[in-house]
Amino acid sequence: MNRLVPLALAAMLVPLGAAVAQHAGHHGKAADPIAASIAAPSRTPANIARDKYRHPAETLAFFGVKPGQTVVEYAPSGGWYSEILAPLLAKSGTFYALQPGGRGLDGYKSFIAAKPDVYGKVKVVAYPDEVTTIPAGTVDTVLTFRNVHNMVMGGTEAATFKAFYTMLKPGGTLGVVDHRLPEGRDTALEKTSGYLKVSTIRRIAQEAGFEFVGASEVNANPKDTADWPKGVWTLPPVLTQKDVDKAKYLAIGESDRMTLKFRKPLQPTK
C-alpha cells in the first residue's frame, strides 16, 4: 500500500479488500471444474478419504488438466483418478484409460461398467496391444500416478515412455507422480522397494525425447524415510505388515511423492 495513504483510511480499506478477495475466491472456487469433479457424488467415500494424501486439485492444476482436453491416464487400475477425470472430461473432452492387460484390465472394465451414466464415455484401451488406437499426436496430456516404479521393475519404462511421446501433441504434457527415493540411496533399491529417484524418472523421460518443465512438492511427505521393511507397500494404503506397527505407519501416512511435469517439444528432437 502507498505510504501516503492516511492510516485511518488504510484501516478502512484493508477489511474491504479482504472481503472482496474472499468473495471473489469463493466464486472462483465454485466455478472451478476440477473442484466440481472432486466433489462429484459418484466418487466413493474410501477414495475421498485419500484426498488428503493425493491432493488431486493441486496436482491436476499443476499438470494443466482442463475440460476440453484429450487426456490419457496410464494404468488407472482401481479408478481413483478416473473418478475425477471422467466427470471432468465427459462434456467437452476425451478420456482414454490406457490399462495394461490381465486382471487389472478386467477389474477396470468392471469399474467402468458399474456406473455407465458416469463412465460411459471413457475409452478403455489395452496396453500395449491396443495403444495404436490412440492416434499419434492427438493427446494434450498423459498422466501416470505411481506406476513408473512398476515399469522400472518390469523393464518396460523405455517403451512405455516412447508410447506416451508418440501419442502426445507437440507441446503436450506428461505428468508423473511416483514414490520418491532419496538421491543418495543405492539405485538397486529401485528394483525392489517401489521407490524411484527423481533423477531416474527425469532420465527416462528425457531419453524418450521429453523436456523437463518443473516439479511440485504438493505430494511430498517428510515423514516418509523410504526405508521400510516391505518397501513402499509397508505404508498405507497397502500396509503389508498388517497389524505390526500399524499405528506407526498410519501416522506416517502415504508415501513421499515426486510430482514432475514434462513436455513434448514443439520441434521434434533429433
DRENSE-786915 format. One line per field, with one value per residue (C-alpha): residue number from 0; residue in three letters; x negated, y negated, z. Coordinates in steps of 0.2 Angstrom, whole numbers, plus 2048, in hexadecimal, padded with zeros to 3 digits. Example, Ala and Ser with C-alpha at 12.3 -4.5 7.8 and 13.67 -1.06 7.14 Angstrom:
// residues 2
num: (0;1)
residu: (ALA;SER)
xx: (7C2;7BC)
yy: (816;805)
zz: (827;824)
// end
This chain:
// residues 270
num: (0;1;2;3;4;5;6;7;8;9;10;11;12;13;14;15;16;17;18;19;20;21;22;23;24;25;26;27;28;29;30;31;32;33;34;35;36;37;38;39;40;41;42;43;44;45;46;47;48;49;50;51;52;53;54;55;56;57;58;59;60;61;62;63;64;65;66;67;68;69;70;71;72;73;74;75;76;77;78;79;80;81;82;83;84;85;86;87;88;89;90;91;92;93;94;95;96;97;98;99;100;101;102;103;104;105;106;107;108;109;110;111;112;113;114;115;116;117;118;119;120;121;122;123;124;125;126;127;128;129;130;131;132;133;134;135;136;137;138;139;140;141;142;143;144;145;146;147;148;149;150;151;152;153;154;155;156;157;158;159;160;161;162;163;164;165;166;167;168;169;170;171;172;173;174;175;176;177;178;179;180;181;182;183;184;185;186;187;188;189;190;191;192;193;194;195;196;197;198;199;200;201;202;203;204;205;206;207;208;209;210;211;212;213;214;215;216;217;218;219;220;221;222;223;224;225;226;227;228;229;230;231;232;233;234;235;236;237;238;239;240;241;242;243;244;245;246;247;248;249;250;251;252;253;254;255;256;257;258;259;260;261;262;263;264;265;266;267;268;269)
residu: (MET;ASN;ARG;LEU;VAL;PRO;LEU;ALA;LEU;ALA;ALA;MET;LEU;VAL;PRO;LEU;GLY;ALA;ALA;VAL;ALA;GLN;HIS;ALA;GLY;HIS;HIS;GLY;LYS;ALA;ALA;ASP;PRO;ILE;ALA;ALA;SER;ILE;ALA;ALA;PRO;SER;ARG;THR;PRO;ALA;ASN;ILE;ALA;ARG;ASP;LYS;TYR;ARG;HIS;PRO;ALA;GLU;THR;LEU;ALA;PHE;PHE;GLY;VAL;LYS;PRO;GLY;GLN;THR;VAL;VAL;GLU;TYR;ALA;PRO;SER;GLY;GLY;TRP;TYR;SER;GLU;ILE;LEU;ALA;PRO;LEU;LEU;ALA;LYS;SER;GLY;THR;PHE;TYR;ALA;LEU;GLN;PRO;GLY;GLY;ARG;GLY;LEU;ASP;GLY;TYR;LYS;SER;PHE;ILE;ALA;ALA;LYS;PRO;ASP;VAL;TYR;GLY;LYS;VAL;LYS;VAL;VAL;ALA;TYR;PRO;ASP;GLU;VAL;THR;THR;ILE;PRO;ALA;GLY;THR;VAL;ASP;THR;VAL;LEU;THR;PHE;ARG;ASN;VAL;HIS;ASN;MET;VAL;MET;GLY;GLY;THR;GLU;ALA;ALA;THR;PHE;LYS;ALA;PHE;TYR;THR;MET;LEU;LYS;PRO;GLY;GLY;THR;LEU;GLY;VAL;VAL;ASP;HIS;ARG;LEU;PRO;GLU;GLY;ARG;ASP;THR;ALA;LEU;GLU;LYS;THR;SER;GLY;TYR;LEU;LYS;VAL;SER;THR;ILE;ARG;ARG;ILE;ALA;GLN;GLU;ALA;GLY;PHE;GLU;PHE;VAL;GLY;ALA;SER;GLU;VAL;ASN;ALA;ASN;PRO;LYS;ASP;THR;ALA;ASP;TRP;PRO;LYS;GLY;VAL;TRP;THR;LEU;PRO;PRO;VAL;LEU;THR;GLN;LYS;ASP;VAL;ASP;LYS;ALA;LYS;TYR;LEU;ALA;ILE;GLY;GLU;SER;ASP;ARG;MET;THR;LEU;LYS;PHE;ARG;LYS;PRO;LEU;GLN;PRO;THR;LYS)
xx: (800;7FA;7F2;7FB;80C;812;812;824;829;81D;826;837;830;827;837;840;833;832;845;844;836;840;850;846;83D;84D;855;845;845;857;853;844;848;83A;842;853;84D;844;855;85E;86B;865;855;853;850;841;838;83E;835;825;826;81C;80D;80F;814;81E;823;811;80A;815;814;801;802;80D;81C;82C;83D;83C;82B;827;81F;818;816;809;80E;81D;81F;82C;832;82D;829;836;843;83E;838;847;853;847;845;856;85F;851;842;83B;835;82B;827;817;817;80B;813;817;821;81E;827;835;837;837;844;84F;84D;852;861;868;86C;870;878;868;85A;863;858;848;83E;835;826;81B;809;7FE;80A;816;80B;80A;81D;819;814;802;800;812;811;80F;80A;804;805;7FD;7FF;7F3;7F0;7DE;7D7;7E0;7D9;7C8;7CA;7D1;7C4;7D2;7CF;7C6;7D3;7E2;7DA;7D8;7EA;7EF;7E3;7EB;7FD;7FA;7FC;7ED;7ED;7F7;7F5;7EF;7F3;7EB;7EE;7E4;7DC;7CC;7BB;7AE;7A0;793;79A;794;79C;79F;7AD;7B7;7BA;7C1;7C7;7D5;7CB;7C2;7B6;7BB;7AB;7B1;7C2;7BA;7AE;7BB;7C6;7B8;7B1;7C3;7C1;7CA;7C5;7C6;7D2;7D2;7D6;7E3;7E1;7F4;7F3;7E4;7E4;7D5;7DA;7D6;7C4;7C6;7BD;7CB;7C9;7D6;7D2;7DF;7EC;7E9;7F2;805;80F;807;800;7F7;7F2;804;806;7F3;7EF;800;802;7F1;7F3;804;7FD;7F0;7FD;7FB;7EA;7DF;7E2;7DA;7E6;7DD;7E2;7DB;7DF;7DD;7D3;7DC;7CE;7C9;7B9;7AB)
yy: (800;7EE;7E7;7D6;7DE;7D8;7E5;7E3;7E5;7F4;7FC;7FB;801;811;81A;815;81C;82C;82E;82B;838;844;841;843;853;85B;858;85E;86E;871;86F;87A;88A;894;890;895;8A6;8A9;8A5;8B1;8BC;8CB;8CC;8D9;8D4;8DF;8D6;8C5;8C9;8C9;8B8;8B2;8BC;8BA;8A8;8AA;898;891;8A0;89F;88C;88D;899;88D;899;890;894;896;89E;8B0;8B8;8CA;8D2;8E0;8EF;8E7;8F8;8F6;8E6;8D9;8CB;8D1;8CD;8BB;8BA;8C3;8B5;8A8;8AD;8B4;8A5;89D;8A8;8BA;8C6;8D5;8E2;8EA;8FA;908;919;927;926;914;911;91C;913;902;907;90D;8FC;8F3;8FF;8FC;8EA;8E8;8D7;8D0;8DA;8DE;8D2;8D9;8E1;8F0;8F5;905;902;906;910;902;8F2;8EE;8EB;8DA;8D0;8C9;8B7;8B4;8B5;8A5;8AD;8BE;8C2;8D0;8D2;8DD;8E9;8E5;8EF;8FE;8FB;8FA;90A;912;90A;902;8F0;8EB;8F2;8EB;8DA;8DB;8DF;8D0;8C5;8CB;8C8;8B7;8A7;89C;892;89F;8A3;8B2;8B2;8BF;8C2;8D0;8D5;8CC;8D4;8C8;8C5;8CC;8DD;8ED;8ED;900;8FC;8F5;907;90D;8FF;8F7;8E6;8DD;8CF;8BF;8C0;8D1;8CB;8BB;8C6;8D2;8C3;8BA;8CA;8CB;8BA;8B0;89F;89C;88E;88E;897;894;899;89A;8AD;8AD;8B6;8B2;8BF;8CD;8D2;8DF;8ED;8F8;90B;90F;900;8F3;900;8FF;8EF;8EC;8F0;901;903;914;916;917;914;913;901;8FC;8EC;8E6;8E8;8E0;8D1;8D0;8D0;8D4;8D3;8C4;8C0;8B7;8AD;8AA;8A1;8A4;89E;8A5;898;88D;892;8A5;8A9;8B0)
zz: (800;7FC;80C;808;80C;81D;82A;82E;81C;81B;829;820;80F;816;81C;80C;801;80B;809;7F7;7F5;7FF;7F5;7E5;7EB;7F0;7DF;7D6;7E0;7DC;7CA;7CA;7BF;7C8;7D9;7D3;7CC;7DD;7E6;7DA;7E3;7D9;7E2;7EF;801;803;7F5;7FB;80C;802;7FB;80A;804;7F1;7EF;7DF;7DC;7DE;7D4;7C5;7C5;7C5;7B6;7AD;7AB;7A5;79E;78B;78B;784;794;796;7A7;7A6;7B2;7BB;7C3;7D1;7CA;7D7;7CB;7BF;7CB;7C9;7B7;7AF;7B5;7B1;79F;79C;794;78A;789;786;794;78F;79D;797;7A1;7A1;79D;7A9;7B9;7BA;7AA;7AF;7BF;7B7;7AA;7B9;7C1;7B2;7AF;7C1;7BD;7AB;7AD;7B4;7AB;79B;790;797;789;790;787;78A;78C;782;776;772;775;762;763;76B;75C;75C;760;766;779;784;794;79A;7AD;7B6;7C9;7D3;7C4;7BE;7CC;7C5;7B3;7BA;7C4;7B4;7A8;79D;7A1;791;786;790;790;77E;77C;786;77B;76B;771;777;76D;76B;77B;784;796;79F;7B1;7BD;7CF;7D8;7E8;7EB;7F0;7F7;7EA;7F5;7F7;7EE;7DC;7DE;7EA;7DB;7D6;7E6;7F1;7E6;7E8;7DA;7DA;7D2;7C7;7C0;7BA;7B3;7A9;7A3;79D;795;78C;785;77E;78B;793;7A5;7AA;7BD;7CD;7DB;7ED;7EF;7F2;7FD;80E;819;825;819;81A;80C;815;81A;81D;80E;804;800;802;815;816;813;809;807;819;814;827;82B;83E;841;845;83D;847;843;830;830;839;82C;81E;80C;804;800;7ED;7DF;7D4;7C3;7B3;7A2;791;77F;776;769;75D;75C;765;75A)
// end
